[in-house]
């Protein structure tokens, strides 16, 4: 599995979904008589869909990396902070 290509694919997918939403919104706005409002609504919908897809793809990628680590027998990395210690700064 090529993890680097998958990450680049998620970025391109994010951009293409944003652009698709903007163009579809612009087209619908043009048909209804107000391109600017349609493009703004389409861009907003495209942003929501693209963000959802990006998070979903990142979670899938993370689980695939965890499976690869478990299968290879590599030890898990140490956590950056000990969760049992309390932060008394607050």
N, C-alpha and C positions, 0 to 999 in steps of 0.2 A: 504494500500500500504506500503510495506517495503522499505523505502528509502535506508537504509544501504546496503541491498542485491543488490539493483539496482546499487549503486556506485561500489560495489565489482565486479559486473557483467561487468561494463564498463572497469574496469582495466584488467580483464581476457580477455575480448574481444580485448582490445588493444594489449596485449601480444600475443594472439593467431593469430591475423592478421599479426603482425610483423613476427612471426615464419613461418606462412604459406607463406608469401611473400618470405622469405629467402629460404625456402625449395623448393618452386616452381621455383624460380630463379636458385637455385643450380641444380635442375633436368633438367631444360631447358638448362642450361649451360653445364651440363654433356652430354646431347644429342647432343649439338652443338660442343662440344670439349673444352670448357673453363669454368670449374665449378666456378672459383673464380669471374670472371666478371659477370656471371649469378647470383651468390649469392649476389653480391654487388648491382646489378640492382634490383633484387627481393626484397632485404632488403629496398632499397630506395622506391620502389613502395609500399611495405608493410607499411612503415612509413607514406607515404602520405595517404593511405587508412585508416590506423588506426587512424591518427590524425583527419581526416575528420569525421570518425565515432564517435570518442570520443567527439568532439565538438558538433556534432549533438545530441548525447545522453545526454550531459550535458545541452544543451538548452531545450530539452524535459523534463528533470528532473526538471529544474528550473521552467518551466511553470506549471508543475504538483504541485510543492510546493507552487507556488503563488495561484493556484486554491484552494488548501487545506486551505491556510491561509484566503482567501476571504470567503470560505464556513464556516469556524469556527468562523468568526467574530472577530478574533484577530486584534488589531491595528497594523499598519505597524511600523517597527522600525524606530527610528529617524536616519536621515543621519549623517554620521560622521562629515561632514563639511557643512557649510552653502554655497550653491552654489551662493548666491548673493554677497558674499564677494570676493574681488579681492586679488590676491596674488601679492604684490608689491616687492617681492624678486628678480624678474627677471630683 
